Amino acid sequence: MPDDIPLRRRVLDPRRDAAALKALTHPLRIRLLGMLRQDGPATASELALRTGESSASTSYHLRVLAKYAFIEEAGSRDGRERRWRALHDVTSWSNAAMADSDESRAFVDAARRAQLDHLERSLARHGADLGSGHLGEAWLEPSGITDLVLRLTPESLAELRATFDRAAAELAARDADDPRAGQVVLFLAGLPVAGEGQP
C-alpha cells in the first residue's frame, strides 16, 4: 500500500514479532481488537457485555493486547474507568514470511477464522439494521457481497489488492467529513484455488 494512504497499519514480522503473534492467536483477543477498531474506545466491562465474557476475562485479554502494542489506554469519561483504544486500523503481514514456521502459520489460520466470524456477525448486523430501519434506503442498493471467480496471474491479483486498498482509503478520506457517511465493513479475499484436474 502506498505511504500516502491514511491508514494506521501494523505490519507483523514473524521473526521480530513472534510473541505478539502468539498473543494475537487467541480468538477473544482478535475479537476485542476488532471491536475497538470498529466501534471505538471501550472499557473491559462494556466489552464483556458485548462478548458475553466476564469483565475479569476481557480485562486480562486487553492488558495482553496492550503489552504487545495493539491497544493503549484512552482518555476516560469520568476519571475512574479504564478505557482502551486500538493503536492501528489494520494488522497485516507478508504471507510468504508467515509460511516459514508452525507458529506463524497458526496465527494466519486464527486470523482468517476470526475474519470469517467477523463477516458472519457483520452480515447479521447488516440484515438487522436494514430490517429495523436503522439504515436508510440509500444504503440498500450499494450494499452486498460478490463471489466473482476470475482467471488472474499472481501479479494481477497483487495489483487488484493494491488497487482496492488505494481506492478504499481514498474514498474514506474523501467522505470523512460528509455527514451522510456511515460505517461500512469491507472484506476482500483473493483465494487462488487449483482447478479440477490441476496438480
N, C-alpha and C positions, 0 to 999 in steps of 0.2 A: 504494500500500500504506500502511496507517495507520502512524503513527510508533511505536506501541507494539509492533509486531511485532519480535521479537528477531533479525532477520537483519541481518548487516552487509552493506550494499548500496553499491556504487559506481555512481553514475549518470553516464554519459559524455555530454558535450555536444560536438557536432562542432565548434563554434566555439572552445571553450575547450580541448578535449582532442584536437585534430587529430593531434598527434604520437603520443599514447598509442593512438589508434585505429589509426594506421598500423602501430605496433609490434605491435598485437594481431591484425592480419590474417594474420600468419604462422601456418600450421596447427600447427606444433610448439609454438609459444608458447601457443596456445589449449589444446592438449592438456596441456602441462606445468602450466598454471594449473589446469585441471580436475582433474588428478591430485593436486595439492597440496590442493585443496579437498575432494576425495572421500576421499583416503587419509591426509591429514595431512602433517606436515613430512617432507622427504626431502633427500638430498644429490644433487648432479649425477650422481654415479656410480650411485646407486640408480635414478634416473630414466632414465639411459642404458640400464641393464639392462632396464628395463620397456618402453622405447620402441624398443630396437634401434638407438639412435643412439650416437655416441661421447660420452664424458664431456666432451670439449672443446666439442662442439656444444651439449649440454644446459647446460653451464656458461655459455657465451656467451648463450644464449637466456634463462637465468634472470637474468643480470645486466641484460639489456634489460627484462625484466618488473619487476625491482626499480627500475630507473631511472625507470619510469613509475608507480611506487607500486601495482603489482598484488600484489607479494610483498615480503617482507623476510626478513632473516636470522633464524633461530630459534636457540634455545639448542642447543649441541652436546652429544652424549653423552660424548665423550672429550676435549673441548677442542681437538681438531685439525680435525675435519671441519667443513665449512661446510654447515649445514642451512638449508633455506628453508621458509617457510610463507606461505600465502595471507593477504592482508590483509582480504579480503571474501568473503562467502559467495556473492554474486551480483553480476554485472555487468549493468546494464540501461541503457536509453536510450529516448528518445522516437522512435518510428518516423517521426513527422511531421518532426522535426528532422533525422533521418538521411536523408530523401529529398531534401535540398537540394543535395548535391554528389556527384560521382562517387566521391570518396574515402570518404565516409561510407556510400554505398550498397555499395561494395566491402567495407567492414568488416562490414556486416549480412549480406551474402552469405557471407563467410568464416565468420562466427559461426554462421549457420544450417547450413552444410555441416559444421562441427565438431560441432554438436549432433546431426546425423544420424549422424555417425561414432560419437559417444558412445553414442547409442541402440543402434547395431548392436553395439558392444563390450559394452554393458550386457546386451543380450539374450543374447549368447553366454555371458557370465559367469554370468548368472542360470540359464541352462539347465545349464551345467556344475556350478554349485553345487547345484542341485536333484538332478541325476543322481548326484553323488558323495556326497550325504547331508550336505553342509555346512550345508544349510538344513533345519530341522525341518519336519515335516508341517503345522504350524500356518501356515506361510507359503504353502503350496500354493494354497489357495482364494482368499485375498485378492489374490494377485499376478496380473498380466496387463495386456493392452492393450485399449483400446476404440477404435473408429473411428466414433463417432456422427456422423451428418450431421443438423444441426438447422437450422431457419429462425429466425434471430435478427436483431434490429436491431443497429446498431453500439453503441448504448447497452447493450443486453442482453449483448453479447459482452464489453464492458468490465466490466460488473457481474459476469459469470461469472468472468472472470480475477481480479478483486479478491477475490471470494468464495473462489476456490480458494487464492489466496495467503494469505489470512487464516486459512482453515481449516487449511491445511498447517502454517503457523507455530504456530498454537495447539496442534495435536495434537503437534507436535515438542516444544514447550515442556512439555506435559503428560507426555510419555513420556521426557523427558531423563534422569531418574534411575531408570527402570524397567530392571532387569537383563535383561528379555526383549526390550528394544528392539534393533533391528538397523538397519544402514544400508539405506535404501530410495532408489533412484534414481527420481525422478518427472520426467516430461516432460509439458508442456502445449502444445498447438498449437491456436490458433484461426485458421484459414485460410479467410477468405471466398473463394468462387470464384463466377464468373458462371455461371449455369445455361445449359443448352442454349438457343440462340436469343436470349439476352440480349446487349446490346451490351457 
